[in-house]
Amino acid sequence: MEIFWKKDSVFDYDEENGILKYHYDAEEVWIQPWGANSLRVRATKMSEFPVENWALSVDVEKIAPEVDIQEGYAVIRNGRISAKITKYGKMTIYNQKGEILLDEYLRNRKDKTVDYCSALDIDAREFKPIIGGDYQLTMRFVSNPNEKIYGMGQYQQPYLNLKGTDLELAQRNSQASVPFAVSSLGYGFLWNNPAVGRVVFGKNITSWEAFSTKALDYWITAGDTPAQIEEAYASVSGTVPMMPDYAMGFWQCKLRYQTQEELLNVAREYKKRNLPISGGYKMKLTIDGISNHESWEKAGIMLPGYDVTAVSEKAKKEPQWVHFGIGNIFRIFIGGIADGLLEQGVMDRGITCVETFDYDVVDKIYEPYDNLGLSVILYGDGTRECKVLGSLAEAIKAQACDTVQWKRLKEIFASPSLQLVSFTITEKGYALQKADGTWFPFVEADIQNGPEKAVGAMAILTAMLYERYKAGKYPLALVSMDNCSQNGAILRKSVLTMAEEWKKAGFVDHDFLAYVSDEKTVAFPWTMIDKITPRPSEKIAEDLEKLGVENMQPVITEKKTYIAPFVNAEKPQYLVIEDHFPNGRPALEKGFGVYMADRETVNLSERMKVTVCLNPVHSATGPLGVALGYDLFAHMLNTDADMMKMARMVAYDEGLPVVPDPKILSPQEFVDELFNDRFPNEYLGDTNLRLAVDVSQMVGIRFGETIKAYVEKYGTASSLTAIPLGIAGWLRYMLAVDDEGKQYELAPDPMNEEIQEQLKDIVVGQPETFKNQLKPILSNKRIFFVDIYTTGLGEKIETMFREMIAGAGAVKATVHKYVSGENCQ
């Protein structure tokens, strides 16, 4: 610690740990930053400096001020506020413009050169000793007669502007003294002294008194607006608890009415004018809000049949299930399964929710709603099933730069009780390398920076596994629930790659690599997951708010996540999980739509769904639908016979003949359910643009297995029609010009820029501009897992693509040509 020291007779200054200290005779004064643009001033004549913070109860970040100590004065600055204290002890406080906010009032002869030199002998900070040890304190400031003063709590008086008033600082039956004042000069002042006293806002002097105290203590902040001042005050003293919803509204007291008819007449008038009163209860999706069971039940919304607070606290103390990627599909599907297990009493704690990418989701969707979710199941007949989910126990931002959150995440992974970590982070969440085989920049940085500065999801996960390894090498299951073929193997490869790179860099040892490599200790079960979950509907948000549920509108985060406090989805769901959990597991088999199986069965189920039945239909027709100008997927299939036929060709004609039967689910029945019940459900509101998200990461998975199966069976895949038409349609979609020549914005995809750069010279309406631009894409094994040209489909896709760019209406004509069988050879 470096100390600055200047002396002049018995006066001295020093700066220590960001505090400007002034000492004269028996008095010691401390001035220090206390929150942004704020200072705390304390003074005492006691032998020991008081340590109480009193009303300044909130811990504030330590701020390093600017301190300038000169021969005759010292100045301390903190943002928009500064204080100057002379060697004779007079203090003046300024704003950032150099304007005086407060100037101490004194009349003495310590400094004979100033205009306030006087024989009156009045000190600004006056300590009068009291027998017994305390002081009667008076603090005086020069008063600006044009200043207006507001605040100070509640007094029985008609004055809004308190200038010219004399107020007692004491609590009485009809008086609530809160010694905080807001000045029209641009400052807020808190008399931080819990003592009976008095304040006089005179025209010539403002004086604050404490009749018995050990120290002077006040806090002052500078702000350009009253809102800034109030916010600064709340940041150091604490915020006011939100009044519960049941206490809101306009209350009508029964004591004010003499007869029942009189009361009814008032109620009728309120109804006639559509004015809300307290009987019109608004439901808030919070722990406190769901305590009013009657209102939710009246609205037809089911509430958790278990103690939400208890299951959350249990999860915080002894976490069992952690999930990475806490968006829509997680909340309604995985969170819904956990909710069902809690309802059955076969699980006793909630899920710990971890976000590795879009931290706005925690700030805007989890914290404001006490981690509650609202599930809205949409049936094909238009009916809905609504339920509050209380299974999401804790939401954590996996940010290494946030020391509190990072420490908490480490604690969770070090817990022996943790049994599984599941994931819905999409296919790109596992990717470490670009299409050319080089590291993504953030991955390269993660490799170089090591576990303590991890940013990407795989680096964060590996860093947490390292914490678990150091804590005791506890077993764990890491369960990918993303639509990836052999998703468990993909997750394992990414984790092992990161661990190996960190071992090379010296961040981890060989034993850690052995720990994560041993699937008897760290398992990577494979899964198949299926539930159509569109983005939240604004119409459903409006309907929920009409029922009385507050703040249901969707939000779009800075990272373009479209999310809401509720999630809407279809009822059918399937989750087939390889039953390999080294540290045990919840009773997952009792969850709705959950099947526990061996790896081979999971693999066959996943191939059935991801590579044949559902996802290939979405990926083949969704981007095409955008190019054709269709918004809703279901509406497109229900109204466009060619697109419905193409969808059926992808599944029935080209997929089912080569799909293996997983036995626990019938491929034929699965596809029948899709086309008879699930795909036609327009109430889902699923959009083609959503189906086009990250397609570059999916085309290989969705189509590659079927293509390889045809090559293996027939030596070529040239007999396929709908699948190559879907691939050509995806590339046509990437031109971002629809079938009428109108431009549109592409859905998010990590390869958008790369592919658009490859296609930049192609002009819709000028087929001659298409030459060899598709070859680098269709031959890229990192995209399709196979060189498309070796399968007999490369030239076929090029032909379809060329036809689709012929001009307006060419996309629709090309689809019709190929699905109707015209000139398909």
N, C-alpha and C positions, 0 to 999 in steps of 0.2 A: 504494500500500500504506500502510495506516494502522498505526502502531506505538504500542503502549501501553507506557509506561516508568515504573517506580517505583524509587526508590533508597533504600537504607538502608545506610550505610557501604559495605562492599565487596560487598554482596548486590544483585542486580538481577534483575528479571523483564522479559520482553517477549513479546508475541504476534505471530507473523509467519507469514502464509500458513497459518493453522490450527494452528500448532505453538506450544505454550507452552514458552518457553525460560527456564531458570534458570541463573544464573551466579554462582559464588563462587570466588574465588581462581583456581586452575588448572582447576577442574572446570566443565564445561558439561553441563547436563541438558536433553534434549528429550522432551516428552510430546505425542503427537499421535494423533488417531483413525486406526485402521488396520482398516477394515472396520466393519460395524455392531456397536454395543455393545462395542467393543473399543478398547484403547489400546496403543500401542507406546512403550516407555520406553527411552531410550538415554542413556548418559553416557560421557564420556571426559575424560582429562587430556592428550590429544594436542593438538598445535598445529592440526591439521585434523580436522574431524568426519568419521568414517568414513561411506562412502556405500553399502556393501554391504547387501543385503537378506537374504542367507543363506537360511534356510528359508522366509521370507516371499516366495515366488517368484511369487505370483499378483498381477497388477495389480489394485488395488482402487480403487473409485470414491472420488474426493476428497470428504471430508465436512467441512462447516463446523461446528466444535464451538461450544459455549458456553464462553467464557473470561471469568472474573471475577477481576480483579487488585485486591487490596486492599492496605492498608498493611503488614499483617504476613503475608499469605499470598496464594496464587493457586489457583484451582480451574478445572479443565477437565472438561467433561461431553460424553459421546457416547452418547446413548441411555440404556441401562440401567447405564452405568458412569461413574464420575467419579474424578478424582484430585486430591488437595489437597497442595500442597507449601508448607511454611512458609518464611519468609525465612531460616531457619537450615538449610534443605535437607531437612528430614524429610518423607517422603512417606507418605500413607495413601490407599488405594484403596477405594471404596465401591460398593455396588450401588444400584439406583434407590430402595430403601427407606431408604437411609442407613446400612445395616449394613456393618461393616468386612469387606472381603474379605482385604486384605493390609495390614499395618502394619509399616513399616520398624523394625528393631530397632537402636537405637544407645544408647550410654552415653557421653556427653561433656558438656562444660560450656559449649557454645555458648549455650544458653538456660538460665539459672539458675532460671527460674520453673517449669520442668516437672518432673514426677516422675521422668523418666529422666535428670536431671542427675546425673552420676557422674564420679568420678575414674578409672574404668576406661579411659576414652578408646577406646571401641569405636565405629567408624563403621559405618553400615548399608552404605554403598557404599565398600569399602576397596580402593584401588589401591596395590599394593606394586610399586615400580619393579624391573625386571629389567635387568641389564646387557645392553645390546644394543638397548634401546628399548621393549620391551613391558612389560606389567604382569601381576602375579598378582592376579586379581580375586576378591573375596568379596562376595556380596550376601546380606544377612541380613534376615529377617522375623521378627516376633513370631509364635510358634506357638500355635494354638488346640488345646489337648490333646484336644478332642472331635472335631476334624476328621478326616475319612478321605480318603486320597489314593489315586488309582488311575491306572494307565497306566505311562508311562516305558519302554515297549518290552518286551524279553524278557530276564529274568535267571534264573539257575539258583537259584530260591528258591521256597518254598511259599506266599508271602504275596500275597494279593489286595489287602488294605489295606496300603499302604506306610508308614503312619505308624509312626515308630520305626526305620526302616531307614536304612542308610548305603550309598549306591549310587555305584559308579564310573561316570563319564561317559566311556565309551570303548567301541570296538567290538572284540570278541574272537570267537574261533571259536565259543564257546557263549554269546555275549552280544550282543544288539542293543540299544544304547541309543538311545532316542527321547525326548529331554528335554521331553516334553509330559505334563502331569499334569492330571487332573480332580479337583476338590475337592468334597466333600459340602457345602461352604458356597455352592456355586453359581458357581464360576469355573473357567476353564481357563487354564493357565499354560504358555507355551513359553519355554524357555531358549534364546534364538536366538543361540547362540554356538558356532561349530564348533571347539571346543577340548577337549582332554582335561581332565577335571576331576572334580568330586565334588559330590553333593548329599546333605545330611543332613536328613531329615524328623524332627527331634527334637521332644520334647514342649515344650521351652521356646523353641527357636530352629529355624527352617528356614534353612539356608544353602546357597547355590549357589556353586560355585567354578569358575573357569577358570584353569588353571595358567599360561597364556601367551596374552594377548589385548591388543587395542588399545582395546576399548570394552566397556562394559556394554550388553547388548541383550536385552530380553525383551518378550514380547507377552502380554497378558492380556485375556480376554473374560468377560463376565457373562452367565449364562443361567439360566432357571428349571428346565431339565431337562438331563440329560447329552446328549440328542440335539441340543438347541440349541447346546450348547457344542461338540460334535463337528462340527456343520455349520459353525459359525463358523470353527473351526480349518481345516477342509477348504477353506473359501472363500478363505483367505489363503495356505495352504501347498500347495494342490493336492489333487485327489482321487486315490484309489487306482485304478489301472487295473483294469477288470473282468477277472477270471480267465476265460480262454477256456473254452468249454463242455467241450472234451475233457479239461480238467483237473478238472472238477467230479465230484461223486459220491463214493461210498465206495470207496476203493482197497483192493485186496487185494494184498499184496506176496508174490511167489512165494518169497522167502527165508524166509518164516515157516512153510513147509510142508516136511515131510520126504519125503512121497510124493505121487504123483499122486492116489491115491485119497483122501488126506486133503483135498487141495484140492477135488476133485470133491464130496466130502461137504458141504463148506461151501457150494459153489455150489448144490447141490441144495436145501439148507436155505434159502438166500436166495430161490431160485425158489419154493419151497413157501410162503414167507411174503410173497411179492410185494414183496421189499425191493430198491430200486434199488442197483446198483453201477456203477462207472465204465464198464463195458461197455454199459450202457443209455444210449447217447449221446442227448442232447437237441439237436435242431437249432434253431438260432437264425437268424432271417432278418437276417443282418448280413454284411458282407464277410468277417469272420473266421469266422462260422458256416458259410458255404457252402464254406469251404475243405476241409471234410470231405466230399468228393464221394461216397464210398461210402454214407454214411448217407442222403443225399438220393436217390441212385439206387435204393437199396433200398426207399425209401418211394414210389418211382414218380414223383418230382418232378424234372423236367428242370432243369438249371442252364445259365447262359449259356455259349455256346461261344466267348466272347471275353473279353478282359481288362477286367473291369468298372472297375477302378481307372484303367487307362490311358485308356479312352474318356471317363471322367468328368473326368480331369485335362485331356484335350485340349479338352473342352467349356468348362472353366473358363478356359483360356488363350485359346482362340479360339472363342467361342460361335458356333454356326451356326443353331440352332433354339431359339427361346424359346416357351414355351406359358403362357398365362394361364388359370387355372381348373383346378386340379390334383386334381380329385376322381376318382370311380370311372370314368366313361366315358373320361376322358383316359388314365388309367393302363393300362387293359386294351386300349383301342382304339388311340389315338395312340402310347402307350408301347409297345404290342405291335407296331405297324408298325415303329417305330424299332428295336425289338429284332430283328425279322426282317431289317431292312437291315444291322444290325451283324453278325448271324449270317452273312449272305451276303458280308460284306466290302465292300459298296458304300457304307457310311457308316462314318466313323472316330471319331465322337464322339457323346455322348449329348445329351439334350434338357435345356435349362435350364428348371426348373419355377418358375413365379411365381404366388403366391396373393395376390389382391387383396381378398378378403372374409373368409374364415374362417381366421385364422392358427393356430388350434388344429390344423389339418390338418398344418401343417409340424411343429409341436411333438410331435404324438402319432402321426403316421403316417409321416412322412419321416425326421426326425432319429433316432428310436430304432432304425430299421431300415436306417440308412446309405443311404437313398433307394432301397432295393430294393423291388420289388413282387412279389406272387405272383399269377399269372394262373390262374384256375380256369375252364376251358371246360366247359360242361354240355351233354351230348347228350341227345336225347329218350329214349334207351334206358337212361338212368341212369348211363352211364359218364362219367368226367371226364378231362380232360387238364390237368395242372398243370405250370407252368413258372415259374421265378424270372426276373423281368425286371430287367436291369441297365442299362437305357437311360436311366434318370432320373438325370442327372448332378449336379444341384445344386438345392436348394429354397430359394427366397427369399421373404421376406415383403415385399410392396410397401407398406411403411409409411413415410411421410415422416418420422414422429416417431422412427423408428429410424435414426439417422444412418449406422450401419454398413451396414445392409441397403439403405438408399436410395442410398448411395454406390456399393455393388456393382451395383445395378440400372442406375445411370447408366453405369458402366464397361461393362456388357454392351451397352447400346444404342449406346454410342459406338464400339463395335468394328466396324471395316470388314468383318470376317468374317461378321457376322450377316446371314443371308439371309431368314429368315422368322420371323414371330411368329404363332402360331395361338391359337385361343380356343375354350374350351368353358365359357362363363360363364353359360349359359342366356339366354333372350330378355330377361329383365329386366336383365341386365348391361349392355345397350346403351341402356336407357331413360334419358332425361334429363328427361322431362316426365310429369306425372300425366295421368289421363284428361281432366281439365278444361283441359289445356294449360299449366298452371303448372309451374315447375321443382320437382323433388323438392328438399326442404330441403338434402340433402347436395350436390346439384348446384349449387344457388344458392351454397352456401358455397364450393365448388370454384371457381366463377367469380369470386367476390369475393377469394378467398385466393391464387389463382394457382398456378403449377406447383410451387413448393417446398412447398406444403401440401396437395397433391392427396390425396383420399380415395377417391372413386369410381373404378371400373375405367377408364372413358373418360378421366377427368382424369389418372389415373396414366399411361395409355398416351400421351396427348397430351404430357404432361410429358416422357416418355422420348423421344418423337419430337423434341421441342425440343432435348434433349441430343444426339441424333444429327445434327440439323440444325447445331448449333453445332460439332460435332466435325468436320464435313466434308461435310454434305448427302449422306451415303451413301444409296444406294437400299435399298429394303426392300419385302417383301411382307407384308401383314397379312391373315391368312387366318382368317375366322370359320368354325368348324366346328359351329355351333349349328343347331338345327332352326328356322331362320327362313327364310321365303320371301325370296329375294334377300338372303341374309345379308351378303354383301360390301357391298352398297349401304347396308344399315342401319348396318354398322360405319363405313363412310366418312362417312355423314351425321352420326353422333355425334361422330366425331373432328373433322370440319370445323366443326361447331357449337361445340364446345369451343374450338377454335383461334380462330374468329371472335369469340367472347365475350372471350377473353383479349386479342385484338388491340384490341377496343373498350376494355378496361380498361387497356391499355398494358403488359401483361405480355410480349407477343411482338410482333414486327414484321411488316410486310406480306410480306417475303420468306419468312418461315416459313410463312405461310398459303399462299403460292404453292408452296412445297416440298411440303406435305402434299396440295395440290390436284392436283398433277401425277401422274397415274397411271402415267406412264412412269418416275417416280422412286419414288413411294410407291404401290404397287398394292394393290388390295383384291379379290383373286380370290374368286369365288363358289364355294360347295361344296354338296354334298348328302352327308349323313352318316347312316348307319343301322346300329345295333347295339343290340339289346335288352339293357340292363344293369340288372338289378334291384339293390336295395340288398344289401349283404353278408348272407349267410345264417348264422345262429348254428349251424345244423346242420353246415354246411361247416366253420365254425371248430372245432367239436368234433371233427369227423373229421380235420382237419389236426393237431390237438393229439394225437389218438390215434396218428397216424403218427409223432409225436415232434417236431413243429414247435411251438416255444414261442410263447406270447402272441399268439394269433390272434384273440382275441375282438374283435368290433366295439366301437367307441366312439361316443358321441353328444357332439358338441362343444357348447359354450355357444350356438353359433348354429344348433343343431339339425341339423348335418350328420351323417348316419349313415354311418360309414366304417370300414374295417378294413385291416389290413396286406395282405389279399388282396382281389381283385375277382373276382366270379363273373358270367359272362355266357354268351350263346349263341355258337356258332361263326360263323354267317353274319355278314358285315359288308360294307358298301358305303361307299366314300368317293370321290365324283366331284369332281375339283378343276379349276377353270379354270387352265390352264397359263400363268400370267402372273407371272413372278418376275424383277423387274428386276436383282436381285443374284445370280441363279443359285439353284439349289436342290439338295437331295439327290435321289437316284434314286427318287423317290416311286413312280413307276410300277411298281417292282419289289416294292412292298409288297403284302401279302395284302389283296385286296378293293379296291385303289386303281385308279381310272381317271382319266387325265389327258385333259382335253377343252377345247373352247372354251366361252365363256360361255353361249351359247344352249343347248348340250347340257346343261350343268350346270343351267341354269334349268329345262329340261324334266324332267330327272331329279329335281330337288328338288320340282317341282310334283307329279310322279308319286307320290313317297314322302310328302311332308309334307302335301299337300293332298288326296290321294286314297286311297293304298293302306294305309299303316301308321298314321301319327299320328292321322288322323281316327278310325280305329277305336278307338285308345286313348282319345282325348279324348271320344268319344261314349259309350263303354261303361264306362270306368274310374270316373268319378264316380257313374254310375248303379249300378255294382256295389257301391260303398261304401254307398249308400242301401239297396240290397237285402240288405246284410249279408254279401256275399262278400268274403273276404280275398284269395285268389289269383285273378289274372286268368285264367290257363289253366284252373284248376278251374271257374271260372264258365262259361267257354265250353264246356268238356267236359261239364258236367252240366246246364246250363240251355239248353234248345233255343231259347227265345225270344231270349235274349241272343246266342247264336251266330247266329241268323237275322238279328238286328239288325246284328251286326257284318258279316255277309256283304252285307247290303243297303247299308251305308255304302260298302263297297269295290266290290263287283261291280255292284250295281244302279244306284247313284247316282254313284259316282266314275268307274269305268272308261269309261262312255259319253262323258265330256267330257274325259278326260285326254289330253294330247298325248303322242306316242310319242317318247322321247329316242333311240331306235335302239340305243344301246349297252346298254340294259337293256330287256327286254320287260315292259311293265306287267302283261300277263296272267300271265306266268311269275312275276313278282315277287309278285303277289297269291296265286297258287297256292301258292308256297313258304310264304307267311305262314300260310295256313289249313291246309296239309297237314303242315308241319313245325314252324314257329316258334311260332305261337300256342298249339298244343296241348301244348307242352313244359312240363309241370308241374314238372320238375326245376329250371327257372329260378327258380321261387319269386317271380315278379314280382307285386307287390301292386297292387290297384286304388287304394289310397291313394297310392302313388307316382305312378300315372298321373294323379292329381288335383292334383299339385303344379303351381302356377303356371298353371292352366288359363285364368285370365282373360287371360293374356298370349298364349294360344295359340288360343283359339276362332276368332279372326278369321283367323289363318293357316291353321288346319286345315280350316275350313268356308267361309271367305269366298270363296276362289277358285272352288270348285265352285258356290257360290250365284251368284256373278257370271257364271260360264259358262252356267248355266241361264237367267239373265235375258237374257244376250246372245243365246242361241240361241232361246229360246222367249218372251221378253218377261216371263217370270215364273218364279219357282222354286217355285211352289205345288205342283207335282207331287212334290216331295221329301217323304219321310216319315221315314226313319231319321235324317237329319241334324238336322231340327228336333226330333225326339224326343230326340236327344243333347243339344241345347242346353237343352231344357226339363229334361232329367235333371240337367244341370250346375246349373241354378238351383235345382232341388229339392234337390240335394246340399248347396247352400249354406245350407239351413235347419238343417243339422247334427242332423237327427232321422231315424233310419232308418225302414224300412217297417213296423217293429213298434213304433215310438214311442220307441225308445231313442236317447239323445243320443250323439254321437261328436264327436271333435276333428277339425277340418278340417286338411287338408294345408297346408303353407305356401304363401301366395299374397299378393303385395303389395296385392291389392284385396279381400282377405277382409273387412276392417272396413268398407270403403266399401259393398260389396254387401250385407253383412249389415245394415248400417244402413238401406239402402233396403228390405230385406225384413222388417224387424223386427216389423211389425204382422201378418204372415201367420202363422196358427196351423194346424198340421197337424191335420186333422179338422174344421176350420171353413172350408170353401171360401168362405164369405161374407166372410172377412177379406181375400181377394184382390180387389183392385180394379185400380188402374192402376200398381202398383209395378214392373212389368217394363218399362214404356215408356222410362224414362230409360236403362235398361241396353241394351235391344234397339235403341234408336235411336242409341246412342253409336258414332259412326264410329271413334273411337279404339280401341274394343274389337273391332268386327267389320269395320272398313274400309268399311262400308256401313250405311245405315239399314235394318235388317231389315224394317221395315214397308213399305218401298218395293219389296221383293222378293216380296211376297205370302206371307211366312212369319210375320210378327209375330203376327197373330191366331191362327194355327195353333199356334204355340208357347205362347201364352197359354192356349189351350184344353187342350193337353196338360198344361201345368203345373197348371191348375185341377183336372184329373182326378187328378193325382198327389198332391194334398194332401187328397183326400176323406177319408182315414182310413187305418187299418191295412190293409196289403195293396194299397193303391191304386197304388203304383208298379209292382208286379208286374202288376197287372191292366191298367194303362195300356200297358205295354210289350207285353203279349200282344195287346191289342186292335189296336194299330197294326201290329205285325209280321205278324199273322195276316190283316190286311186287313179286319177287322171295322169297319164304319162309319168308314172312313178319309177319306171325302169331307167 
